[in-house]
Structures are given as structure tokens and as C-alpha cells.
Amino acid sequence: AQASARTRPSMLTHGAGMAAPSGGVVGPRQLQRGGGERAPALPAVAEKCRQFEDCELSPPAGLEYSGGSGGCSSCSGVPQSLAGVSYRGVDRDVQKVTYCTDVEGHWHYFCNFVDLSNGLSFAESGDHRECRSAPKLVLEDDWHFVFGGDACDKGPGTIRFLQCVIALKKKHPDRVHLLLGNRDVNKMRWTSELDDDEIGRLSPESPGAYWVKPESRVRPWDYCRMEAARAEDVSEDMVSDELIRQHNTASSSARYHLKYDMGSDGEFEFRRQEIAHMSMRRAERVSDAEVVESFRDDVRTGGIMRDYLRYSELACLLGETLFVHGQIIGNQFDCCPGDAWCIQKVPDEAVDGRSGYRTVERLEEWVGELNEWAASEVADWEAHPTWRIPPTDATLEGWSARGGAGLIAYGTPATPVPSVVYCRWLEDNCMPKAFPPELSAYLSENGVRRGIVGH
């Protein structure tokens, strides 16, 4: 992919969970080995194909590599057999891409990326790091922008970031590509977890999330007991059931889920800080109720996270580059011990219930069908946003009776199907692993030279 800024190649091999740098020049081999972080994109080069002197075509992506031949689409083997066939998330003619991933609420990080990008800029010049409203973005002609997923959870900038990229997506629907990360997908749960009826159903039997390891799992009732003890300055064994119910509020529910099953401890206060900054108030003047209402607004009709989910995809194939949030092969799945390809697999309950999937061998078809499945799950969530049957145990089946449950499960550590969202391909020391030869061969046969991931 084309990138916006040049960076040392060594910066592109961060461990999973860290935000990748915003731009860089890297060779195909470096990107192929990148298992933890998404790699960035590169400045355009207007040259003829460098693979064969007699080829009259320009490079497929006008790419400048730090290694590799840089041949054109004819010379580099991009499949031509599907000419004229359109798949969601696929555009083999793209030449210039600017890319970043895992902003996770860090508004300053995103501003730094925009300042470095050749393809993306703010409409008004100046420093936007302390802006109190979302500035307008400008995407240069012929450029595409890919955001690799995980918009929220770890900084006081989620609202402004989402407002920016959603506005840009609406303006350039075919040139802005938003990917679903696990932190984006799990916000689908707010429509049920923050529903007043659901909060009122809390009991000692209410289960913790099945995807949290048993030794780390905390029941929401026990969390409310801890919060009541802290608030009342008494020991937990002095907390009555009635006192627990008094402390069972929407704000305690939001804090519980953010901390214990969304991996987002601290996000409640980050959201308070951003609301305060955008409204020119001190943070202590923003109430818990206002923070909760902000989270609820995110997933209501017209909300920024709801729009993000509606406009996003699980995979994106631009030119010779495949983008996903997590990985296309994993070695840490509970559902299938050992090494497992995520590529080619599309979840399909008709095959084997919640753990079923169908195999789609041709890469472009797989990207299209995976994205269509995700869109159908989001539509199901919009149609059925609350629990049909609330969970009574910590199992996949027990947590499946709500709209979009398949996609929600696909974005968890306990995904029942090898997932491109919650996936890593790492050595025991968390360093990236090389792709196995058979996967590299499959990608090459399907015209892919680079796989770019984040998480």
C-alpha cells in the first residue's frame, strides 16, 4: 500500500496490542512477517513497470519498495479472471493508500498521523490536537484512506476521531475503508448491557462473560458488592443485598463491562474528560449519568459508533494489499488448537451452529462474503438490539440470544470460528512469525504481495 510518511522499517514490527506507526516504507518481506501490527503505506512513484523492461504499463500501485520488484498488475500476477465482478471491500485498481490503525481514543496520535500523511489533511491549517470539535478532513484526489480498526477505549479522543472519519466516509464512500476491530465490535453490546431493563435484572446468578478466563471472571453482582463496600466505607461482608441493588446503576454497569469484559478499564473517565473538554467544563462538572448517556448515544440511530459499525468491513483488498484488523492466520484460538487459517473461512451457522463456517477458496470472493456476513450481523443487531433471552450461564450459547451475537462472538478471545479480528500470529516471546509457505503461496496465487494488520 502507498504510505503517507517514511519510517524506519524496524518500527513496523511492534508486538500485538501496540499502535503501529502512522506511515513508512517497507518491503514485501517485512510486511509479510508482520504478525502484530499493521504496516503503513508509501508515497507514489510515477515509473514504468520495473519487472520487465518491455512492459508499457505503470506499476500497479505506483509503489516504491525498500525491497521487491514492483512489477505492474500484469507482471505481478493479480488475477484477471474476475474482471468486471464486484465484491464488497475489494478494489484491485487502487494505487495510493494512506493508512493508520488502533487510534483507541488517542486524538493526538491521529493528529500526528494526519500531519505526516500525503493523502490526508485537515481542511483548516494549524494544530488540531486541542480542538473542541471535530475538524474536517480532506482526502486528496486518487488517494484511499484505510483505518485498521479499534477506534476507542484508551484515550479522551474517541468522539472527535469517530466524527472525523465518519464524515469522511460519507463524503468518499468508495475511497474510505473502515475496518472492524474488537474494540469497535464489542460496543454493539451497549444496546443490551446499558438497557434499563437489563440493569434491573441483576441478581447473584447473573453470569460473567464466557470469553473471560474463569480465574479472571467476575460476576456483575460481586462487582456491585465491591463498589457498595467502597462507597459506604464498609467491609464487603457487611454489604446487604439491598445495598447492592442501590449501587446497581447504569454507570456501575458501564464501568463493570469496560473493566472486566471489554478490556477498557479507564474509558469511563476518558469519556468524561472528552465531554468536559468539548463543552469547556471541568471534568468534575460532568456527571456519571452524562457519561452513560454519551455511550448510549453512540449506538443509537445516527450515533457515531452505530454509523461506524454500519460502514465498516472485516477485510479490505486494495490492489495487491490485504488489510484486516488482527491476522489472517492464528495460533492462539481456543476453538482450534494449533495453527489455523482465518482466511477462506466465513462464519455460517447452517454448517455447524455457532461454531460453523464455510470455506471460500478464491480470495476476492472470501473478502466479499466475509464482509456481507458482517453487514448482515450488524443489521440483525439493529433490528434486535436487546436480549431476547438474557444469559444465565457463562457459555457461548447462553450469550447468543440477541441481534448480532455472531459478530460479537467473532470479536472476542473465545471466538468459535478462526477470526480476522481477535487473532495473533506470534512467537512465544510475542514477536511476529513468518507466514508458512503454503499461506504465502496462496496469497501469491491470488495476487497479494502484502498483508497489513493491527490489533
Backbone hydrogen bonds, N-H to C=O, Kabsch-Sander energy under -0.5 kcal/mol:
donor,donor_aa,acceptor,acceptor_aa,energy
3,A,41,A,-2.0
5,A,41,A,-0.6
11,M,8,R,-2.1
12,L,9,P,-2.2
13,T,10,S,-1.0
17,G,36,G,-0.5
18,M,15,G,-1.5
24,G,41,A,-1.4
25,V,7,T,-0.8
26,V,24,G,-0.6
31,L,27,G,-2.0
32,Q,28,P,-2.4
33,R,29,R,-1.6
34,G,30,Q,-0.7
34,G,31,L,-0.6
35,G,33,R,-0.8
42,L,1,A,-0.5
45,V,62,G,-2.2
47,E,45,V,-1.4
49,C,57,L,-2.1
50,R,70,G,-0.9
55,C,52,F,-1.7
62,G,59,P,-0.5
65,Y,63,L,-0.5
76,S,72,C,-3.0
77,G,73,S,-0.6
78,V,73,S,-1.4
83,A,80,Q,-1.5
85,V,82,L,-2.5
90,V,87,Y,-1.9
91,D,317,L,-2.8
94,V,91,D,-0.9
96,K,142,D,-0.6
98,T,144,H,-2.8
100,C,146,V,-1.8
102,D,149,G,-2.1
104,E,150,D,-2.3
105,G,151,A,-1.8
106,H,103,V,-2.4
107,W,105,G,-1.4
110,F,106,H,-1.7
111,C,107,W,-2.5
112,N,108,H,-2.4
113,F,109,Y,-2.1
114,V,110,F,-2.6
115,D,111,C,-2.4
116,L,112,N,-1.4
116,L,113,F,-0.5
117,S,113,F,-1.5
121,S,138,V,-2.0
123,A,136,K,-2.9
128,H,126,G,-0.6
131,C,128,H,-1.6
138,V,121,S,-3.3
140,E,119,G,-2.8
140,E,138,V,-0.6
143,W,140,E,-1.8
144,H,96,K,-2.3
145,F,175,R,-2.7
146,V,98,T,-2.1
147,F,177,H,-2.7
148,G,100,C,-2.2
148,G,146,V,-0.5
154,K,104,E,-1.4
157,G,105,G,-0.7
157,G,155,G,-1.1
158,T,155,G,-0.7
161,F,157,G,-2.3
162,L,158,T,-2.8
163,Q,159,I,-2.5
164,C,160,R,-2.2
165,V,161,F,-2.5
166,I,162,L,-2.5
167,A,163,Q,-1.8
168,L,164,C,-2.0
169,K,165,V,-2.5
170,K,166,I,-2.3
171,K,167,A,-1.5
172,H,168,L,-2.6
175,R,172,H,-1.3
176,V,172,H,-1.3
177,H,145,F,-3.1
178,L,176,V,-0.5
179,L,147,F,-2.3
179,L,177,H,-0.5
180,L,313,E,-2.3
181,G,179,L,-0.6
184,D,181,G,-0.8
185,V,181,G,-2.5
186,N,182,N,-2.1
187,K,184,D,-1.2
188,M,185,V,-2.0
189,R,186,N,-1.2
190,W,187,K,-1.4
191,T,188,M,-1.0
192,S,189,R,-1.5
193,E,189,R,-3.2
194,L,190,W,-2.0
195,D,192,S,-1.3
199,I,195,D,-2.4
200,G,196,D,-2.2
201,R,197,D,-0.7
201,R,198,E,-0.9
202,L,199,I,-1.4
206,S,203,S,-1.6
212,V,209,A,-1.3
216,S,213,K,-2.1
217,R,213,K,-1.1
223,Y,219,R,-1.9
224,C,220,P,-2.3
225,R,221,W,-1.9
226,M,222,D,-2.2
227,E,223,Y,-2.6
228,A,224,C,-2.6
229,A,225,R,-2.4
230,R,226,M,-2.2
231,A,227,E,-2.7
232,E,228,A,-2.5
233,D,229,A,-0.8
234,V,229,A,-2.0
238,M,235,S,-1.7
239,V,236,E,-1.6
240,S,238,M,-0.5
244,I,240,S,-2.1
245,R,241,D,-2.2
246,Q,242,E,-1.7
247,H,243,L,-1.4
248,N,245,R,-0.9
249,T,247,H,-1.5
253,S,249,T,-2.3
254,A,250,A,-2.4
255,R,251,S,-2.4
256,Y,252,S,-2.5
257,H,253,S,-2.4
258,L,254,A,-2.5
259,K,255,R,-2.2
260,Y,256,Y,-3.1
261,D,257,H,-1.8
262,M,257,H,-1.1
264,S,258,L,-3.6
267,E,264,S,-2.4
270,F,266,G,-2.0
271,R,267,E,-2.6
272,R,268,F,-1.8
273,Q,269,E,-2.4
274,E,270,F,-2.2
275,I,271,R,-2.6
276,A,272,R,-2.4
277,H,273,Q,-2.6
278,M,274,E,-2.8
279,S,275,I,-1.6
280,M,277,H,-0.9
281,R,276,A,-2.8
285,R,282,R,-1.9
286,V,283,A,-1.9
287,S,285,R,-0.6
291,V,287,S,-1.7
292,V,288,D,-2.5
293,E,289,A,-2.4
294,S,290,E,-1.7
295,F,291,V,-1.9
296,R,292,V,-2.4
297,D,293,E,-2.7
298,D,294,S,-1.7
299,V,295,F,-0.8
299,V,296,R,-0.9
300,R,296,R,-0.5
300,R,297,D,-1.0
303,G,300,R,-3.0
305,M,298,D,-0.7
306,R,298,D,-2.6
307,D,303,G,-2.6
308,Y,304,I,-2.1
309,L,305,M,-2.6
310,R,306,R,-2.1
311,Y,307,D,-2.3
312,S,308,Y,-0.8
313,E,178,L,-2.3
316,C,323,F,-2.1
317,L,89,G,-3.2
318,L,316,C,-0.6
318,L,321,T,-2.3
319,G,91,D,-2.4
319,G,317,L,-0.5
321,T,318,L,-2.2
322,L,450,R,-2.6
323,F,316,C,-3.3
323,F,321,T,-0.5
324,V,452,I,-1.7
325,H,314,L,-0.5
326,G,420,V,-3.3
327,Q,420,V,-0.6
330,G,340,A,-2.8
331,N,424,R,-1.6
334,D,413,P,-0.6
340,A,330,G,-2.5
342,C,328,I,-2.4
343,I,328,I,-1.9
345,K,342,C,-1.6
346,V,344,Q,-0.5
346,V,358,R,-2.4
348,D,356,G,-2.5
351,V,348,D,-1.6
352,D,348,D,-1.0
352,D,353,G,-0.6
353,G,349,E,-2.2
355,S,352,D,-1.0
356,G,353,G,-1.8
358,R,346,V,-2.6
360,V,344,Q,-3.2
360,V,358,R,-0.5
361,E,359,T,-0.6
366,W,362,R,-2.4
367,V,363,L,-2.6
368,G,364,E,-2.2
369,E,365,E,-2.9
370,L,366,W,-2.8
371,N,367,V,-2.1
372,E,368,G,-2.1
373,W,369,E,-2.3
374,A,370,L,-2.1
375,A,371,N,-2.3
376,S,372,E,-2.1
377,E,373,W,-1.9
378,V,374,A,-2.3
379,A,375,A,-2.2
380,D,376,S,-2.0
381,W,377,E,-2.2
382,E,378,V,-2.4
383,A,379,A,-1.9
384,H,380,D,-2.1
388,R,401,A,-3.3
389,I,401,A,-1.2
395,T,393,D,-1.4
399,W,395,T,-1.2
399,W,396,L,-0.6
400,S,397,E,-1.4
402,R,400,S,-1.1
403,G,384,H,-1.9
403,G,386,T,-0.5
405,A,402,R,-1.4
408,I,404,G,-2.4
409,A,405,A,-2.5
410,Y,406,G,-2.0
411,G,407,L,-1.1
411,G,408,I,-0.7
412,T,409,A,-1.8
415,T,412,T,-1.4
422,Y,410,Y,-0.8
423,C,421,V,-1.2
425,W,35,G,-0.7
427,E,431,M,-3.6
430,C,427,E,-2.2
433,K,425,W,-1.5
439,L,436,P,-0.8
440,S,436,P,-2.2
441,A,437,P,-2.6
442,Y,438,E,-1.9
443,L,439,L,-2.6
444,S,440,S,-2.4
445,E,441,A,-2.7
446,N,442,Y,-1.3
447,G,444,S,-1.8
448,V,443,L,-3.0
449,R,320,E,-2.6
449,R,447,G,-0.5
450,R,320,E,-1.8
452,I,322,L,-2.9
453,V,37,E,-0.7
454,G,325,H,-2.7
